[in-house]
Amino acid sequence: MDTGQMADRLTSWIRDKVTRAGCQGTVLGLSGGIDSAVTAVLCKRALPDTTLAVLMPCYSDPQDREHALALAHKFSIPTQEVVLDSVYDSLAGALPDFEAESRAGLPSKPNIKVRLRMLTLYYFANQLGYMVVGSSNRSELATAYFTKYGDGGVDIMPLGNLVKRQVKALAAFLGVPQDIIAKPPSAGLWPGQTDEAELGLSYTEIDDYLSGGQATKEVRESVEARRAAGQHKRQPPPVPDF
């Protein structure tokens, strides 16, 4: 399937999922990154009059906001902005700090930002009768590089079967600004944070392995370890079978 066909099929898929659910439109977080940009443009194509992009800065890089607004302006996508700095401060300040002894030494408070964004999107969805659209791609889902009940807490994921290089090809086809396509992928959780540095893998390595099994032993083991450790993120909560 070529990129144009993929764009058309994803556009139809989004429209079908929304209408079958009895929803009126789509709402998504617009971060200034490539995945949310592609998702926003696809939603706009699918439902031109009922797509809303929400900017939710939380101590974020100002350039991300600039990129998000530029994308929205180019494609005439309506936006709302909800600044989450003070909300994050209030909640993070009320919580005990276990960072020194947290599991595997991983920081937990940055994930508060992601879950606050999920809450914000569902507020708009409930008010408008819209469906929350996520922007996670296959490379992120396979490595469990998303926050449970954060950016993983959505109704549909149009990019969920596309590896990162396919998302880039789709972005170029759709006319996403080159500044967004070329910037290093980042969840924006702290200054200077990038996906690849946090993963310890490049998206090229991940994509090669997921697409055709081509990988070094180290890459293969790393991806599979992440896939296994994050299995619970990709499934609904288990219930007893009795």
C-alpha positions in Angstrom: 0.0 0.0 0.0 1.5 3.4 -1.0 1.4 6.4 1.3 -1.5 8.1 -0.4 -3.6 4.9 -0.1 -2.6 4.7 3.6 -3.7 8.3 4.2 -7.1 7.7 2.6 -7.7 4.4 4.4 -6.8 5.9 7.8 -9.0 8.9 7.1 -11.9 6.6 6.3 -11.1 4.4 9.3 -11.2 7.3 11.7 -14.5 8.6 10.3 -16.0 5.1 10.5 -14.9 4.5 14.1 -16.3 7.9 15.3 -19.7 7.6 13.5 -20.2 3.9 14.6 -19.6 5.0 18.2 -22.2 7.6 17.9 -19.8 10.4 18.6 -19.8 13.9 17.0 -16.1 14.4 16.3 -12.5 14.0 17.4 -10.4 15.6 20.1 -6.6 15.1 20.4 -3.6 16.5 22.1 -1.4 18.6 19.8 2.1 18.5 21.2 4.2 20.0 18.4 5.6 16.6 17.5 5.3 14.5 14.3 2.9 11.8 15.6 0.3 14.3 17.0 0.7 16.4 13.8 -0.1 13.5 11.5 -3.0 12.4 13.8 -4.4 15.9 13.7 -4.3 16.2 9.9 -5.9 12.8 9.5 -8.7 13.7 11.9 -9.3 17.0 10.1 -9.5 15.1 6.8 -12.0 12.7 8.3 -14.2 15.2 10.2 -13.4 18.7 8.9 -16.0 20.5 11.0 -15.7 18.6 14.2 -12.0 18.1 15.0 -10.5 19.9 18.0 -6.8 20.0 18.9 -5.9 20.8 22.5 -2.5 22.3 23.4 -1.6 21.3 27.0 1.8 22.8 27.9 3.2 21.8 31.3 6.6 23.4 31.7 7.0 22.6 28.0 9.5 23.9 25.4 8.0 27.1 23.9 9.1 25.8 20.5 6.7 22.9 20.8 3.8 25.3 21.2 5.0 27.3 18.1 5.1 24.1 16.1 1.7 23.0 17.3 0.1 26.4 16.4 1.8 26.5 13.0 0.4 23.1 12.2 -3.1 24.1 13.3 -2.9 27.3 11.3 -1.8 25.6 8.1 -4.6 23.0 8.2 -7.3 25.3 9.8 -7.7 23.0 12.8 -9.5 24.7 15.7 -7.5 24.7 19.0 -8.0 25.1 22.7 -5.1 25.7 25.1 -5.0 24.5 28.7 -1.9 25.4 30.6 -1.2 22.7 33.2 1.8 24.2 35.1 -0.1 25.1 38.2 -2.2 22.0 38.2 0.9 19.9 38.0 2.6 21.9 40.8 -0.4 21.4 43.1 -0.6 17.7 42.6 3.1 16.9 42.5 3.6 19.1 45.7 0.9 17.1 47.5 2.4 13.7 46.8 5.2 12.1 48.8 8.5 11.8 47.1 9.6 8.2 46.6 12.0 9.0 43.7 15.1 7.7 45.6 13.5 4.3 46.0 11.2 4.1 43.0 11.0 1.0 40.9 14.2 0.6 38.8 15.1 4.2 39.7 12.6 5.5 37.1 11.1 9.0 37.7 7.4 8.9 38.3 6.4 12.5 38.6 6.8 13.3 34.9 4.1 10.8 34.2 1.7 13.0 36.1 1.9 15.5 33.2 0.8 12.8 30.7 -2.1 11.7 32.9 -3.2 15.3 33.4 -3.4 15.6 29.6 -5.5 12.5 29.4 -8.0 14.0 32.0 -8.1 17.2 30.0 -8.9 15.5 26.7 -11.7 13.5 28.2 -13.2 16.7 29.7 -13.5 18.1 26.2 -14.7 14.8 24.8 -17.4 14.5 27.4 -18.5 18.1 26.9 -18.6 17.9 23.1 -19.5 14.3 22.5 -16.2 13.7 20.8 -13.9 10.7 20.6 -10.4 10.9 22.1 -7.8 10.1 19.4 -4.3 9.0 20.5 -1.1 9.4 18.5 1.0 6.4 19.6 2.7 4.5 16.8 3.6 0.8 16.5 7.3 1.5 17.5 6.1 3.0 20.7 3.5 0.4 21.5 5.9 -2.5 20.9 8.5 -1.0 23.3 5.8 0.1 25.8 7.0 3.6 25.4 3.8 5.3 26.6 2.2 6.0 29.9 -0.6 3.7 31.1 -3.8 5.7 31.4 -1.9 8.7 30.1 -1.2 8.9 26.3 -2.3 5.2 26.3 -5.7 6.3 27.7 -7.5 7.0 24.4 -10.4 5.7 22.4 -8.6 5.0 19.1 -5.0 4.9 17.8 -4.9 5.5 14.1 -1.1 5.2 13.9 -0.9 2.1 16.0 0.1 -0.2 13.1 2.7 2.2 11.6 6.3 2.2 12.5 8.0 5.6 12.9 9.4 5.7 9.4 5.9 5.2 8.0 4.6 8.0 10.2 7.4 10.2 8.7 6.4 9.3 5.2 2.8 10.0 5.9 3.8 13.4 7.4 5.6 14.3 4.3 2.7 13.2 2.1 0.2 15.2 4.1 2.3 18.4 4.1 3.3 18.5 7.8 5.9 21.3 8.1 9.5 20.1 7.8 10.5 21.6 11.1 8.1 19.2 12.8 9.2 16.2 10.8 12.9 16.9 11.4 12.9 17.6 15.1 14.1 14.8 17.5 11.1 12.8 18.8 10.4 13.7 22.4 7.7 13.2 25.0 8.5 16.6 26.4 8.7 15.3 30.0 11.7 17.3 31.0 14.2 19.7 29.3 16.3 18.0 26.7 14.5 14.7 26.9 14.3 12.6 23.7 12.7 9.3 23.0 15.8 7.6 21.6 18.0 8.6 24.5 15.4 7.3 27.0 14.9 4.1 25.0 18.6 3.5 24.4 17.6 2.6 20.9 17.1 4.5 17.7 13.8 4.4 15.9 15.6 3.1 12.8 16.8 0.1 14.9 13.3 -0.5 16.3 11.6 -0.1 12.9 14.0 -2.5 11.2 13.4 -5.1 13.8 9.6 -4.7 13.8 9.3 -4.5 10.0 11.6 -7.4 9.0 13.4 -8.9 12.0 16.7 -7.2 11.0 18.5 -6.4 14.2 21.6 -7.1 16.2 21.3 -9.4 19.2 21.4 -6.5 21.6 18.6 -4.6 19.8 16.4 -7.7 19.5 16.8 -8.5 23.2 16.1 -4.9 24.2 12.9 -4.6 22.2 11.7 -8.0 23.4 12.5 -7.2 27.0 10.5 -3.9 26.7 7.7 -5.6 25.0 7.4 -8.3 27.7 7.7 -5.8 30.6 5.1 -3.5 29.1 2.6 -6.2 28.2 0.2 -5.1 31.0 0.0 -1.7 29.3 -1.4 -3.1 26.1 -4.2 -5.2 27.7 -7.3 -4.4 29.8 -7.0 -5.1 33.5 -7.3 -8.9 34.1 -10.3 -10.2 35.9 -10.7 -13.7 37.5 -12.0 -16.4 35.1 -14.3 -17.8 37.8 
